């Protein structure tokens, strides 16, 4: 039975994103939250412990990529089914992405009061943009003032217009912050301008990013081997603005994540039939 409904698809086409509730069980979400705090060596029950290294002020990105709890989300069968329905093929790969822990603003830590960010996950000089997605899993119930995913609903349309594509000028007043329950998966079109918002609540924003895409034809063997190496060595890609955790915490603290038969195919360790 399909997971995506006509309502999901219509919302995605019209606004550039959709929210699939109950995509992941709460216990899998809780395990990722526990992993985040272990990685950051912080006490989740002590708000005064949230504003220090190894975390950094800013958008809340945490450079943990290969934890077993994250892989348990990736290889949760309904996640694969959702992306199969999104892309129209079961031959899907995952590129392990980051997690997010964005603390609320705090009068004693003004440098952590991140006002929000807005960008595209695509090269907007090459129009029209083709189809592709990014995703984020809500690890806890998240309100619309909690530093959650923000986007400019519908703004993707101008960048995918086949006859007259154009890039709209980003203006913060067009953006909304999207609330959702724990276990909800939000998937957006890569042409949608998005980011995360200001956290003016008294709670953390906790999320796991999801980067799934169809296996390229022909297979990009270099990219496949690169992802396998990152999984085996428990480290980040190390390019661009996210060079990886300088402590090497993942490599020092646990072995490679155990993969199910589905997980092995999502990584590319085994090839799809």
C-alpha positions as CSV (number, residue, x, y, z in Angstrom):
1,X,0.0,0.0,0.0
2,X,1.4,3.4,-0.9
3,X,2.5,5.8,1.9
4,X,2.2,9.0,0.0
5,X,-1.3,10.2,-0.6
6,X,-2.7,12.4,-3.3
7,X,-2.8,15.2,-0.6
8,X,1.0,14.8,-0.1
9,X,1.7,15.0,-3.8
10,X,-0.5,18.0,-4.4
11,X,1.0,19.8,-1.4
12,X,4.5,19.1,-2.8
13,X,3.7,20.3,-6.3
14,X,2.0,23.5,-5.0
15,X,4.3,24.4,-2.1
16,X,7.5,22.6,-2.8
17,X,7.5,20.4,0.3
18,X,5.4,17.8,2.1
19,X,5.3,16.4,5.7
20,X,4.8,12.6,6.1
21,X,3.8,12.0,9.7
22,X,4.7,8.8,11.6
23,X,7.5,8.0,9.0
24,X,9.8,6.8,11.8
25,X,8.9,5.2,15.2
26,X,9.6,7.4,18.2
27,X,12.1,4.9,19.7
28,X,14.3,5.4,16.6
29,X,14.1,9.1,17.0
30,X,14.9,9.0,20.7
31,X,18.0,6.9,19.9
32,X,19.3,9.6,17.5
33,X,18.7,12.2,20.2
34,X,20.7,10.2,22.7
35,X,23.5,9.8,20.2
36,X,23.6,13.6,19.5
37,X,24.1,14.3,23.2
38,X,26.7,11.6,23.6
39,X,28.5,13.0,20.6
40,X,28.4,16.5,22.0
41,X,29.2,15.3,25.5
42,X,26.3,17.3,26.9
43,X,23.6,16.8,29.5
44,X,20.2,17.0,27.7
45,X,18.4,17.7,31.0
46,X,20.6,20.7,31.8
47,X,19.9,23.8,29.6
48,X,23.0,25.5,30.9
49,X,25.1,22.8,29.3
50,X,23.8,23.4,25.7
51,X,25.9,26.5,24.9
52,X,29.5,25.2,24.7
53,X,32.1,23.4,22.6
54,X,32.3,21.0,20.8
55,X,29.0,22.5,19.5
56,X,29.2,25.9,17.8
57,X,26.9,29.0,17.6
58,X,25.0,29.2,14.4
59,X,22.4,27.1,12.5
60,X,22.8,24.1,14.9
61,X,24.6,21.7,12.5
62,X,26.3,18.8,14.3
63,X,28.9,16.9,12.3
64,X,27.8,13.4,13.3
65,X,27.3,11.2,10.2
66,X,27.7,7.5,10.8
67,X,26.1,6.5,14.1
68,X,24.2,3.3,14.3
69,X,21.1,5.2,15.4
70,X,21.2,7.3,12.2
71,X,21.6,4.2,10.1
72,X,18.7,2.6,11.8
73,X,16.6,5.5,10.5
74,X,18.0,5.3,7.0
75,X,17.4,1.5,6.7
76,X,13.9,1.7,8.3
77,X,11.8,0.1,5.4
78,X,9.1,2.8,5.2
79,X,11.8,5.4,4.5
80,X,12.9,3.5,1.5
81,X,9.3,3.0,0.4
82,X,8.6,6.8,0.7
83,X,11.6,7.6,-1.5
84,X,10.7,4.9,-3.9
85,X,7.4,6.6,-4.4
86,X,9.0,10.0,-4.6
87,X,11.5,9.0,-7.4
88,X,9.5,6.2,-9.1
89,X,12.3,3.6,-8.6
90,X,13.4,1.3,-5.7
91,X,17.1,1.7,-6.7
92,X,17.9,4.3,-4.1
93,X,21.2,5.4,-2.5
94,X,21.6,7.4,0.7
95,X,24.4,9.8,1.4
96,X,24.7,10.1,5.2
97,X,24.1,13.7,6.2
98,X,24.3,15.7,9.5
99,X,22.1,16.1,12.5
100,X,20.9,19.3,14.0
101,X,20.7,20.6,17.6
102,X,19.7,24.2,17.7
103,X,19.3,25.6,21.3
104,X,16.9,28.4,22.2
105,X,18.1,31.9,22.6
106,X,19.5,32.6,26.0
107,X,20.3,36.0,27.6
108,X,23.6,34.7,28.9
109,X,24.7,33.4,25.5
110,X,23.6,36.0,22.9
111,X,26.1,34.7,20.4
112,X,23.9,31.5,20.1
113,X,20.8,33.5,19.1
114,X,20.9,32.5,15.4
115,X,18.3,34.6,13.5
116,X,17.8,32.0,10.7
117,X,19.3,31.2,7.3
118,X,17.9,30.9,3.8
119,X,19.5,29.2,0.8
120,X,19.0,26.7,-2.0
121,X,20.4,23.1,-2.3
122,X,21.1,23.6,-5.9
123,X,23.1,25.7,-8.4
124,X,20.6,28.4,-9.3
125,X,22.7,29.6,-12.2
126,X,21.8,26.5,-14.2
127,X,18.1,26.8,-14.9
128,X,15.6,25.3,-15.1
129,X,16.5,23.0,-12.2
130,X,15.8,19.3,-12.6
131,X,14.0,17.2,-10.0
132,X,15.8,16.3,-6.7
133,X,14.9,16.4,-3.1
134,X,16.3,16.9,0.4
135,X,14.7,15.8,3.6
136,X,14.7,16.3,7.4
137,X,13.4,14.1,10.1
138,X,11.8,15.7,13.2
139,X,13.3,13.9,16.2
140,X,11.0,15.7,18.7
141,X,7.7,17.5,18.6
142,X,8.7,20.9,17.1
143,X,6.7,24.1,17.1
144,X,6.8,27.0,14.7
145,X,9.1,29.1,16.9
146,X,11.6,26.4,17.7
147,X,14.2,26.9,15.0
148,X,12.6,24.5,12.7
149,X,12.7,24.1,8.9
150,X,11.7,27.3,7.1
151,X,10.8,27.7,3.5
152,X,9.2,30.1,1.0
153,X,6.2,28.0,0.0
154,X,5.7,27.8,-3.8
155,X,8.9,29.7,-4.7
156,X,10.3,26.6,-6.3
157,X,8.0,27.0,-9.3
158,X,9.9,29.8,-10.9
159,X,13.2,27.8,-11.0
160,X,11.7,24.7,-12.6
161,X,9.6,26.6,-15.2
162,X,10.6,25.1,-18.5
163,X,9.9,28.1,-20.7
164,X,10.9,31.1,-18.6
165,X,12.8,30.1,-15.4
166,X,14.0,32.8,-13.1
167,X,15.5,33.2,-9.6
168,X,13.3,35.1,-7.1
169,X,15.1,37.5,-4.7
170,X,15.1,36.0,-1.2
171,X,13.3,38.1,1.4
172,X,12.8,36.8,5.0
173,X,9.2,37.9,5.2
174,X,8.2,35.3,2.6
175,X,9.4,32.4,4.8
176,X,7.4,30.3,7.2
177,X,8.6,28.0,9.9
178,X,7.0,24.5,9.6
179,X,6.0,22.7,12.8
180,X,5.7,18.9,13.0
181,X,5.5,16.0,15.4
182,X,8.4,13.7,16.3
183,X,8.8,11.0,13.6
184,X,7.6,13.2,10.8
185,X,9.7,13.3,7.6
186,X,9.7,16.6,5.7
187,X,10.8,16.3,2.0
188,X,11.4,19.4,-0.1
189,X,12.2,20.0,-3.8
190,X,15.8,21.2,-4.2
191,X,14.5,24.2,-6.0
192,X,12.7,25.5,-2.9
193,X,14.5,28.2,-0.9
194,X,14.7,27.0,2.7
195,X,16.7,27.0,5.9
196,X,16.0,26.9,9.6
197,X,14.5,29.6,11.7
198,X,15.2,31.5,14.9
199,X,14.6,29.4,18.1
200,X,12.6,31.7,20.4
201,X,11.1,28.8,22.4
202,X,12.5,27.3,25.5
203,X,13.2,23.9,23.9
204,X,15.9,22.5,21.6
205,X,15.4,21.9,17.9
206,X,16.5,18.3,17.1
207,X,16.6,16.9,13.6
208,X,18.3,14.4,11.3
209,X,18.9,15.4,7.6
210,X,18.0,12.9,4.9
211,X,19.8,12.8,1.5
212,X,18.4,10.0,-0.7
213,X,18.6,9.9,-4.5
214,X,18.2,7.4,-7.4
215,X,21.3,5.3,-8.2
216,X,22.9,7.0,-11.2
217,X,23.0,5.2,-14.5
218,X,25.8,4.4,-15.2
219,X,26.8,3.9,-11.6
220,X,29.3,6.4,-10.3
221,X,31.8,3.9,-8.9
222,X,34.1,6.6,-7.4
223,X,31.2,8.1,-5.5
224,X,30.0,4.6,-4.4
225,X,33.4,3.7,-3.0
226,X,33.7,7.1,-1.3
227,X,30.5,6.6,0.6
228,X,31.5,3.1,1.6
229,X,34.8,4.4,2.9
230,X,33.1,7.1,4.9
231,X,30.8,4.5,6.5
232,X,33.7,2.1,7.3
233,X,35.9,4.8,8.8
234,X,33.1,6.7,10.5
235,X,33.9,10.1,9.2
236,X,32.6,13.0,7.1
237,X,33.2,13.8,3.5
238,X,35.2,16.8,4.7
239,X,34.6,19.2,1.9
240,X,33.0,22.6,1.8
241,X,31.8,24.4,4.9
242,X,31.6,21.2,7.0
243,X,35.1,19.7,7.3
244,X,34.1,17.1,9.9
245,X,34.5,16.7,13.6
246,X,38.1,17.6,14.5
247,X,38.0,15.2,17.5
248,X,37.3,12.2,15.3
249,X,34.8,11.2,17.9
250,X,32.9,8.7,15.8
251,X,36.0,6.8,14.7
252,X,37.2,6.6,18.3
253,X,34.0,5.6,20.0
254,X,32.3,2.9,17.9
255,X,32.7,0.7,14.9
256,X,31.0,0.8,11.6
257,X,27.2,0.7,11.8
258,X,25.6,-2.7,11.3
259,X,23.6,-2.8,8.1
260,X,20.5,-4.8,7.2
261,X,20.3,-6.2,3.7
262,X,18.3,-3.0,2.8
263,X,20.9,-0.8,4.4
264,X,23.7,-2.5,2.5
265,X,22.0,-1.6,-0.8
266,X,21.2,2.0,0.3
267,X,24.9,2.5,1.0
268,X,26.0,0.8,-2.2
269,X,27.9,-2.0,-0.4
270,X,25.6,-4.4,-2.3
271,X,24.1,-3.5,-5.7
272,X,20.4,-3.3,-6.5
273,X,19.2,-6.1,-8.8
